[in-house]
Amino acid sequence: MSVILAAHGAGDGSEANRRVLELADALRARRPGVRFGCAFWKGTPSFEDAARSSRGQRPVVVPIMASAGYYARRRLPEEWAKGDPSRSFVITSPIGTLPAFPRVLATKVGEAVTAMNQRGLSPVVLLVGHGTTRVRSSGEAARWVRDEMALTFPRTEILTAFLDESPFLSDVAGSLGDRPVVAVPLLLGGGPHVLVDLEKALTEHRTCTEPSPVPGRLEILPQNLKILPPILEWPELASLTLEAIDLATRIPASLGPSRGFWRGRAGRARLRAAMSVPVPLRAGLPSVP
């Protein structure tokens, strides 16, 4: 089996690209019989070049992305089809839409909330996605995760905010006042969004009406703000990637009466068609075409 990890990236040599390459190394150690490669929107090889080089291998392409947004839903399939017009490839569901994703996240959020509770604080949990107005489904993954978190933490207020769609991060941050915050970047990381944009919004865009050293500016104490690591820094990312692969390549028994059903030219065609069907993750949650 050939597997390609497809990520947006931030350019060759960037931390984002380096972490995806490291993820591929970790996966090779866990699945030595599988050929793992990488492809980037910003970086080399590009989606199109990786598709061209893997043509005929029926690769499984895993979007290392937080949602079924613009790049997962449009750019990746379009660019891959340019390199492999036969469309003999399978694109799995993005990492951030997998059933296990909110469960992994709940553990991290729970630890951060508990730590604040022990200091007598009651934080609000702020989920921060990228979002885009180009594809409506981009923000739906974050809202789905919010709903899952609400079931796990019924006494904690959980909000969503986005960098490029409403409600915007700066507006939501400005409405929080001096409330303690556990910020959860539903972002891959390795670029300025987490290192700069998120921290800046949560420290500079929050205002108060009470007297403060800087008029109109709220001084955020370090113990009142916890920013969790971005997705590329999660130790569980390799396991999530393997889940995406396994879900996409699982053939339901109802699709055929026997192994012979999948043999020969006609059988291989049926197999390709079966594997190209997006795996339903949850009612109402978009999948990648």
ZAMARGU-4260 file (C-alpha; in steps of 0.2 Angstrom, whole numbers, plus 5000, padded with zeros to 4 digits):
<rodrens>
0) 5000/5000/5000 | 5006/5018/4996 | 5000/5032/5008 | 5003/5050/5005 | 5001/5063/5019
5) 4994/5079/5010 | 4996/5095/5020 | 4995/5114/5017 | 5013/5117/5023 | 5022/5133/5025
10) 5036/5130/5012 | 5051/5119/5012 | 5061/5120/5027 | 5047/5127/5038 | 5042/5119/5055
15) 5025/5114/5048 | 5033/5104/5033 | 5046/5097/5044 | 5033/5090/5056 | 5024/5082/5042
20) 5040/5073/5036 | 5043/5068/5054 | 5025/5061/5055 | 5029/5050/5039 | 5045/5043/5048
25) 5035/5039/5063 | 5021/5030/5053 | 5035/5020/5043 | 5041/5013/5060 | 5023/5008/5064
30) 5018/5001/5047 | 5034/4995/5039 | 5025/4986/5025 | 5017/5003/5019 | 5026/5016/5008
35) 5023/5033/5016 | 5026/5049/5007 | 5022/5068/5009 | 5014/5081/4998 | 5012/5100/5001
40) 5002/5114/4994 | 5016/5125/5000 | 5032/5115/4998 | 5039/5100/4988 | 5033/5089/4981
45) 5017/5098/4976 | 5000/5088/4976 | 5001/5087/4957 | 5019/5081/4957 | 5016/5068/4971
50) 5001/5062/4961 | 5011/5060/4945 | 5024/5050/4954 | 5012/5038/4962 | 5001/5035/4947
55) 4997/5017/4945 | 5000/5013/4964 | 4982/5017/4969 | 4988/5028/4984 | 4978/5032/4999
60) 4980/5051/5002 | 4977/5057/5020 | 4973/5076/5022 | 4983/5081/5037 | 4971/5095/5039
65) 4959/5101/5053 | 4943/5102/5042 | 4935/5097/5026 | 4938/5115/5020 | 4944/5123/5004
70) 4961/5114/5003 | 4954/5097/5008 | 4938/5098/4998 | 4943/5107/4982 | 4962/5110/4980
75) 4968/5093/4985 | 4956/5083/4974 | 4958/5095/4959 | 4977/5095/4960 | 4979/5077/4963
80) 4967/5073/4948 | 4979/5084/4937 | 4993/5072/4941 | 4983/5056/4940 | 4969/5058/4928
85) 4964/5040/4930 | 4958/5045/4947 | 4964/5028/4954 | 4967/5036/4971 | 4958/5037/4988
90) 4957/5053/4998 | 4952/5049/5016 | 4943/5060/5028 | 4954/5075/5035 | 4962/5072/5052
95) 4951/5085/5061 | 4934/5076/5056 | 4939/5059/5062 | 4928/5051/5075 | 4942/5049/5087
100) 4948/5067/5085 | 4936/5075/5098 | 4940/5061/5110 | 4958/5065/5109 | 4955/5083/5111
105) 4944/5081/5126 | 4958/5073/5136 | 4969/5088/5133 | 4955/5101/5136 | 4950/5091/5152
110) 4968/5092/5159 | 4969/5111/5156 | 4952/5115/5163 | 4955/5104/5179 | 4972/5113/5182
115) 4963/5130/5181 | 4948/5123/5192 | 4961/5118/5205 | 4967/5136/5206 | 4949/5142/5209
120) 4946/5147/5191 | 4932/5143/5179 | 4938/5145/5162 | 4929/5147/5145 | 4935/5135/5132
125) 4938/5143/5115 | 4940/5133/5100 | 4949/5142/5086 | 4948/5136/5068 | 4954/5144/5052
130) 4938/5145/5043 | 4935/5152/5026 | 4920/5160/5016 | 4926/5150/5001 | 4919/5133/5007
135) 4905/5133/5020 | 4910/5116/5027 | 4927/5123/5033 | 4919/5129/5050 | 4907/5115/5052
140) 4921/5103/5059 | 4925/5116/5073 | 4906/5117/5077 | 4905/5098/5077 | 4920/5097/5089
145) 4911/5111/5100 | 4895/5100/5101 | 4905/5085/5106 | 4915/5095/5119 | 4899/5102/5126
150) 4893/5084/5129 | 4909/5080/5138 | 4910/5096/5148 | 4892/5101/5151 | 4897/5114/5165
155) 4910/5123/5154 | 4906/5136/5142 | 4913/5132/5125 | 4914/5144/5111 | 4921/5144/5093
160) 4930/5158/5084 | 4939/5158/5067 | 4953/5168/5058 | 4944/5170/5042 | 4925/5169/5045
165) 4913/5174/5057 | 4913/5174/5072 | 4931/5181/5070 | 4944/5178/5084 | 4947/5196/5087
170) 4928/5199/5091 | 4926/5184/5102 | 4942/5187/5111 | 4937/5205/5114 | 4920/5199/5122
175) 4929/5188/5135 | 4935/5202/5146 | 4945/5196/5160 | 4938/5178/5160 | 4951/5164/5161
180) 4953/5155/5144 | 4958/5138/5138 | 4962/5142/5120 | 4961/5126/5108 | 4969/5129/5091
185) 4960/5118/5078 | 4975/5122/5067 | 4990/5112/5061 | 5003/5124/5068 | 5021/5127/5062
190) 5016/5144/5056 | 5011/5162/5062 | 4993/5158/5066 | 4996/5149/5082 | 5013/5157/5086
195) 5007/5175/5083 | 4989/5177/5078 | 4981/5167/5092 | 4991/5174/5106 | 4990/5192/5100
200) 4971/5191/5099 | 4970/5184/5117 | 4981/5196/5124 | 4979/5212/5114 | 4961/5212/5109
205) 4954/5210/5126 | 4948/5226/5134 | 4941/5231/5151 | 4932/5246/5158 | 4941/5245/5175
210) 4957/5255/5178 | 4972/5247/5171 | 4990/5251/5167 | 4986/5254/5149 | 4969/5263/5147
215) 4956/5252/5139 | 4969/5237/5139 | 4966/5222/5150 | 4982/5215/5158 | 4981/5196/5155
220) 4989/5186/5169 | 4999/5170/5162 | 4989/5159/5174 | 4972/5165/5166 | 4977/5160/5149
225) 4982/5142/5143 | 4985/5139/5124 | 4985/5121/5120 | 4998/5114/5107 | 4992/5114/5089
230) 4988/5097/5080 | 5005/5094/5072 | 5012/5093/5090 | 5000/5080/5096 | 5008/5064/5101
235) 4992/5055/5095 | 4993/5062/5077 | 5001/5046/5071 | 4987/5035/5078 | 4974/5047/5071
240) 4982/5046/5054 | 4982/5027/5054 | 4963/5028/5059 | 4960/5038/5043 | 4969/5025/5033
245) 4960/5011/5040 | 4943/5019/5039 | 4946/5023/5021 | 4952/5006/5016 | 4939/4995/5026
250) 4928/4986/5013 | 4911/4982/5021 | 4906/4963/5019 | 4890/4969/5012 | 4898/4975/4996
255) 4902/4958/4990 | 4898/4940/4993 | 4916/4933/4993 | 4934/4937/4989 | 4931/4932/4971
260) 4920/4947/4969 | 4935/4958/4970 | 4946/4947/4958 | 4950/4951/4940 | 4948/4967/4930
265) 4930/4969/4935 | 4933/4965/4953 | 4947/4978/4954 | 4936/4991/4946 | 4923/4987/4960
270) 4936/4988/4973 | 4942/5005/4967 | 4924/5011/4967 | 4921/5005/4984 | 4937/5013/4991
275) 4933/5029/4983 | 4916/5031/4993 | 4919/5044/5007 | 4918/5036/5024 | 4902/5043/5033
280) 4909/5050/5050 | 4893/5057/5057 | 4877/5063/5051 | 4878/5081/5045 | 4897/5081/5045
285) 4904/5084/5027 | 4916/5071/5019 | 4929/5074/5006 | 4923/5070/4988
</rodrens>
